[in-house]
Amino acid sequence: MAKKSTASGSKGKSKIHKVMEEHKEGKLRSSSGKKVQSRKQAIAIALSEARQSGAKIPKKKSKS
């Protein structure tokens, strides 16, 4: 069965796409005001912003 696209799914995708485009252009900045150079840090910011906008993105599972 194919998954249906939900409003929160498309909201999350668009937010992540926007943030990653900023990173690619060199315009993405962290909360301290410094430029983000790490792709991993850019992804973390994108997921965080998507969660704040209401997208249903699960939190990272911790190793135990």
C-alpha positions in Angstrom: 0.0 0.0 0.0 1.4 3.4 -0.9 1.7 6.1 1.8 -0.5 9.1 1.4 1.1 12.6 1.6 -0.1 14.5 4.5 -0.1 18.3 5.2 2.6 17.9 7.9 4.7 15.8 5.6 4.8 18.4 2.8 5.3 21.1 5.4 8.3 19.3 6.8 9.8 18.7 3.3 9.4 22.3 2.2 11.0 23.6 5.4 13.9 21.2 5.1 14.4 22.0 1.4 14.4 25.7 2.2 17.0 25.4 5.0 19.3 23.1 2.9 19.1 25.6 0.0 20.3 28.3 2.4 23.2 26.1 3.5 24.1 25.5 -0.2 24.1 29.2 -0.9 26.2 29.9 2.3 23.5 32.0 4.0 22.5 29.6 6.8 23.6 30.8 10.2 23.4 29.1 13.6 21.8 30.7 16.7 25.1 32.2 17.7 25.2 34.0 14.3 28.1 32.1 12.8 27.9 30.6 9.3 27.0 26.9 9.3 29.6 25.0 7.3 28.9 21.4 8.4 26.2 19.5 6.4 25.3 17.5 9.5 24.7 20.7 11.5 22.6 22.1 8.6 20.4 18.9 8.6 20.0 19.2 12.4 18.8 22.8 12.0 16.5 21.9 9.2 14.9 19.1 11.2 14.6 21.3 14.3 12.8 24.1 12.3 10.5 21.6 10.7 9.5 20.2 14.1 8.8 23.7 15.3 6.6 24.4 12.3 4.5 21.4 13.2 5.8 18.6 11.0 5.7 15.1 12.4 9.4 14.2 12.4 10.5 11.6 15.0 13.3 12.6 17.4 16.7 10.9 17.0 16.9 7.6 18.9 19.6 7.5 21.5 22.0 4.6 21.7 21.6 2.6 24.9 
